Amino acid sequence: VKLVRYLVLQIQTAAAKHKEARVAQCILCCIQCCLWCVEKCLKFINKHAYIIIAIEGNVNFCTAAARAFFLIWRNIHLIAAITLVQELVTLLGKIMVVSTTGFLAYYAMDRAIGDSVNSLVGPVLFVMVLAFFVVDMFMMIYSMAIDVLMHCFLVDNESNSTPYAARDDCPHLHNLR
Protein backbone atom coordinates (compact mmCIF):
# COMPACT_ATOMS: atom_id res chain seq x y z
CA VAL A 1 0.00 0.00 0.00
CA LYS A 2 2.89 2.37 0.76
CA LEU A 3 4.40 1.72 -2.67
CA VAL A 4 1.08 2.51 -4.33
CA ARG A 5 0.78 5.69 -2.26
CA TYR A 6 4.28 6.68 -3.35
CA LEU A 7 3.43 6.08 -7.00
CA VAL A 8 0.18 8.01 -6.64
CA LEU A 9 2.11 10.90 -5.06
CA GLN A 10 4.66 10.88 -7.89
CA ILE A 11 1.92 10.88 -10.50
CA GLN A 12 0.11 13.68 -8.68
CA THR A 13 3.21 15.86 -8.64
CA ALA A 14 3.78 15.23 -12.34
CA ALA A 15 0.13 15.95 -13.08
CA ALA A 16 0.18 19.11 -10.99
CA LYS A 17 2.79 20.59 -13.30
CA HIS A 18 0.34 20.54 -16.17
CA LYS A 19 -2.83 22.52 -15.75
CA GLU A 20 -4.67 20.48 -18.38
CA ALA A 21 -4.26 17.32 -16.28
CA ARG A 22 -7.01 18.18 -13.78
CA VAL A 23 -8.95 15.05 -14.72
CA ALA A 24 -5.92 12.89 -13.93
CA GLN A 25 -5.59 14.57 -10.55
CA CYS A 26 -9.24 13.89 -9.79
CA ILE A 27 -8.89 10.23 -10.77
CA LEU A 28 -5.75 9.86 -8.68
CA CYS A 29 -7.48 11.48 -5.72
CA CYS A 30 -10.32 8.95 -6.03
CA ILE A 31 -7.81 6.07 -6.21
CA GLN A 32 -6.06 7.37 -3.11
CA CYS A 33 -9.38 7.58 -1.26
CA CYS A 34 -10.24 4.00 -2.25
CA LEU A 35 -6.82 2.78 -1.11
CA TRP A 36 -7.29 4.52 2.23
CA CYS A 37 -10.64 2.75 2.68
CA VAL A 38 -9.12 -0.62 1.78
CA GLU A 39 -6.26 -0.04 4.23
CA LYS A 40 -8.67 0.77 7.07
CA CYS A 41 -10.77 -2.32 6.32
CA LEU A 42 -7.70 -4.56 6.22
CA LYS A 43 -6.45 -3.20 9.54
CA PHE A 44 -9.88 -3.83 11.10
CA ILE A 45 -10.08 -7.40 9.78
CA ASN A 46 -6.45 -8.04 10.76
CA LYS A 47 -7.02 -6.94 14.37
CA HIS A 48 -10.14 -9.02 14.80
CA ALA A 49 -8.60 -12.06 13.11
CA TYR A 50 -5.73 -12.02 15.59
CA ILE A 51 -8.24 -11.78 18.43
CA ILE A 52 -10.00 -14.90 17.12
CA ILE A 53 -6.62 -16.68 16.82
CA ALA A 54 -5.89 -15.81 20.46
CA ILE A 55 -9.33 -17.04 21.60
CA GLU A 56 -9.55 -20.27 19.63
CA GLY A 57 -5.91 -21.26 19.38
CA ASN A 58 -5.15 -23.64 16.51
CA VAL A 59 -6.68 -21.61 13.65
CA ASN A 60 -4.94 -20.21 10.59
CA PHE A 61 -5.17 -16.54 9.74
CA CYS A 62 -7.61 -16.77 6.82
CA THR A 63 -10.04 -18.96 8.77
CA ALA A 64 -9.80 -16.63 11.75
CA ALA A 65 -10.42 -13.61 9.51
CA ALA A 66 -13.53 -15.26 8.07
CA ARG A 67 -14.79 -16.25 11.53
CA ALA A 68 -14.17 -12.75 12.85
CA PHE A 69 -15.95 -11.18 9.90
CA PHE A 70 -19.03 -13.38 10.26
CA LEU A 71 -19.06 -12.99 14.06
CA ILE A 72 -19.04 -9.24 13.60
CA TRP A 73 -21.68 -9.49 10.87
CA ARG A 74 -24.03 -11.53 13.07
CA ASN A 75 -23.65 -9.14 16.01
CA ILE A 76 -23.20 -5.82 14.22
CA HIS A 77 -25.70 -3.95 16.42
CA LEU A 78 -23.92 -4.92 19.63
CA ILE A 79 -20.48 -4.22 18.19
CA ALA A 80 -21.59 -0.82 16.90
CA ALA A 81 -22.91 0.15 20.32
CA ILE A 82 -19.80 -1.06 22.13
CA THR A 83 -17.50 0.64 19.62
CA LEU A 84 -19.37 3.93 19.99
CA VAL A 85 -19.07 3.82 23.78
CA GLN A 86 -15.44 2.70 23.50
CA GLU A 87 -14.50 5.62 21.25
CA LEU A 88 -16.32 8.09 23.51
CA VAL A 89 -14.61 6.76 26.64
CA THR A 90 -11.16 6.81 25.05
CA LEU A 91 -11.68 10.34 23.72
CA LEU A 92 -12.88 11.62 27.10
CA GLY A 93 -10.02 9.79 28.80
CA LYS A 94 -7.47 11.42 26.53
CA ILE A 95 -8.97 14.86 27.04
CA MET A 96 -9.14 14.45 30.81
CA VAL A 97 -5.59 13.12 31.20
CA VAL A 98 -4.02 15.73 28.93
CA SER A 99 -5.90 18.65 30.49
CA THR A 100 -5.25 17.45 34.05
CA THR A 101 -1.58 16.91 33.29
CA GLY A 102 -1.36 20.39 31.77
CA PHE A 103 -3.05 21.96 34.79
CA LEU A 104 -0.85 20.10 37.27
CA ALA A 105 2.30 20.91 35.27
CA TYR A 106 1.40 24.60 35.19
CA TYR A 107 0.65 24.64 38.90
CA ALA A 108 3.88 22.79 39.80
CA MET A 109 6.06 24.92 37.50
CA ASP A 110 4.45 28.14 38.69
CA ARG A 111 5.22 27.27 42.31
CA ALA A 112 8.75 26.02 41.60
CA ILE A 113 10.12 28.34 38.88
CA GLY A 114 7.34 30.84 38.26
CA ASP A 115 9.39 34.05 38.49
CA SER A 116 12.53 32.83 36.75
CA VAL A 117 10.98 32.21 33.31
CA ASN A 118 9.14 34.55 30.96
CA SER A 119 6.30 32.19 30.12
CA LEU A 120 5.23 28.72 31.20
CA VAL A 121 3.22 28.07 28.05
CA GLY A 122 6.03 26.32 26.18
CA PRO A 123 7.00 23.88 28.94
CA VAL A 124 3.36 23.16 29.77
CA LEU A 125 2.56 22.46 26.11
CA PHE A 126 5.58 20.14 25.94
CA VAL A 127 4.32 18.24 29.00
CA MET A 128 0.83 18.05 27.49
CA VAL A 129 2.20 16.65 24.21
CA LEU A 130 4.15 14.00 26.11
CA ALA A 131 1.04 13.22 28.16
CA PHE A 132 -0.97 12.84 24.97
CA PHE A 133 1.47 10.29 23.55
CA VAL A 134 1.46 8.29 26.77
CA VAL A 135 -2.31 8.31 27.17
CA ASP A 136 -2.77 7.50 23.48
CA MET A 137 -0.67 4.36 23.87
CA PHE A 138 -2.51 3.41 27.06
CA MET A 139 -5.90 3.95 25.45
CA MET A 140 -4.93 1.78 22.47
CA ILE A 141 -4.26 -1.06 24.91
CA TYR A 142 -7.52 -0.31 26.72
CA SER A 143 -9.39 -0.33 23.41
CA MET A 144 -7.84 -3.67 22.45
CA ALA A 145 -8.85 -5.12 25.82
CA ILE A 146 -12.44 -4.02 25.23
CA ASP A 147 -12.42 -5.64 21.77
CA VAL A 148 -11.02 -8.89 23.16
CA LEU A 149 -13.60 -9.03 25.94
CA MET A 150 -16.35 -8.32 23.42
CA HIS A 151 -15.16 -11.15 21.19
CA CYS A 152 -14.89 -13.53 24.14
CA PHE A 153 -18.44 -12.72 25.19
CA LEU A 154 -19.79 -13.17 21.67
CA VAL A 155 -17.95 -16.46 21.09
CA ASP A 156 -19.16 -17.77 24.45
CA ASN A 157 -22.69 -16.61 23.71
CA GLU A 158 -22.75 -18.38 20.33
CA SER A 159 -20.80 -21.56 21.11
CA ASN A 160 -22.43 -22.66 24.37
CA SER A 161 -26.06 -23.58 24.89
CA THR A 162 -25.93 -21.79 28.23
CA PRO A 163 -23.46 -18.90 28.06
CA TYR A 164 -21.37 -18.16 31.11
CA ALA A 165 -23.35 -15.00 31.80
CA ALA A 166 -26.63 -16.97 31.96
CA ARG A 167 -25.54 -19.76 34.31
CA ASP A 168 -27.39 -20.14 37.61
CA ASP A 169 -24.20 -19.82 39.66
CA CYS A 170 -23.56 -16.35 38.13
CA PRO A 171 -26.67 -14.28 38.95
CA HIS A 172 -24.66 -11.05 38.95
CA LEU A 173 -23.99 -11.54 35.20
CA HIS A 174 -27.59 -12.20 34.09
CA ASN A 175 -28.09 -8.55 33.12
CA LEU A 176 -25.37 -8.87 30.46
CA ARG A 177 -27.42 -11.32 28.44
N, C-alpha and C positions, 0 to 999 in steps of 0.2 A: 504494500500500500504506500510506503514511503517513496519507493521508486516511482510509482505512478504519480504521486503528488509532485515529485521533483520534475518529472517530465511535463506535467500540466503547468507547473510554474514556469518552466523554460519556454513552453509554447506561448503562455500568456505574455511573457516579456517580449517575445518576438512579435506577437500579434499586436501588442500595445504600440510598437513602433510605427505601425501602419494604421492610419485612421480608417481605411476602408475595410479593415478586418474586424469590425464590431460584431459581426455575426459569429465569427470564430471565437471571440472572447465570450460571447453569451453561451455558446455551446460548451466551451471549456468550463465555464462557471457552473453550468448544469451538471457536467460530468464530475466536477469536484464535489458538488453537493451530494450527488448520488454515492460517491465513494465515501464521504463522511458518514452517510446513513448506513452503508454496508459495514463500515468499521465499527460503529456503535452497536449494531446488531450482533456482529461477531464477538465483540467484547462481552456483551450480555450473555450470549449463548455459552461462551467459553467459561465464564464465571460460574454459571449454574451447572454446567457439565462437570466441572471439577467438584462442586458441592455434591452432586449425585455420586461421583466416584468415591468421595470420602465417606458418604453414607453407606453405600452398598458394597464397596470393596472391590471385588474381582469383576470389574466391568471395563471394557475398552472405551476410549474417548467418544467415538461416534455413537455407540449405543447409549452412553451416558448423556450425550447431547440430545439425542432423540427423546430419551426418557424425560429429561429436564424440560424440553420444549413441550411435550404433551402433558406433563404435570402442570406446567404453567398455564397451558391452554385450558385444561379442565378446571382450574381454580383461578381464573383470571380476575374475577371480582375480588376475591380475598387478597390476592397478590397486589392488585392495584390499590386497595385500601391500606394495606401494610406499607407499601412503598411510599404512598403519599404521607403517611404519618412518619415514616422513617426519614424522609427528606426534610420534613418540617422540623423534626426533633434535631437532626444534625445541623440544620441551618441555625436554629435558635441556640444550640449548644455552641456553635462557632462564634456567633455574635456575642453571646454572654461571656465566653472565656476571653475573647479578644478585648472586649470593652472593659471587663473587670481587670484584666492584666494591665491595660493601658491606664486605668484609673489608679491602680495600686502602684504602678511604676512612677506615675506623675507624683503621687503623694510621697512615696519613699524618696525620690530624687529631690523633690522640693524641700523636704526636711533635711536631707543630707548635704546637698550641694546647691541649694536654691539660689544663693546670692553670688556664687562664683561663676555661673554661666549666664550667657545672654538670654538663651531660650531653651526650654526643656522639650520643645516640640519635636526636634530631630531625634533625640534619644528615646523619647516615648514612642514615636512612630517606629523606630527600629525594634524596640521591645515588642510592639504590637504585631509587626510583621513576623518576627520569630515566633510569637505566640500563635499566630495564624497557621504557620507551617506545622507546628507541633500539634495543635488541635485538629488540623486537617488530617494528619496521619492517624491520630487517635480515632477520629470519627470514621475514617475508612475502615478501620478494624471493627469498630462498633457496628457499622453498617453491614459488614460481612457476617458478623455474629448474628445479627437479626435475620439475614437471608438464610443462614444455615439453620437456625431454629425454625424458621418458617418451612423450609424444605423438610426438616425432620418431622414436624407436625403433620404436614401434608402426606408424606410417605407413610407415616404411622396410621393416619386416618384412612388412607386408601388400602393399605396392605393387611390390616387386621380387622376381623369382624367386630371386635370391641376395642376401639382405640384406647390408648393409655389414659387419655383425659376422661373417658366415659366409664372406667372401671369403678366398681363399688367401693374399693379400698382407697379411692382418690376423690372424695366428694368435693374437695376444694378446687378441683380442675373441671368440674362438670359445666361451669359457665363458659369454658373455652369452646365447647362443642357447638 
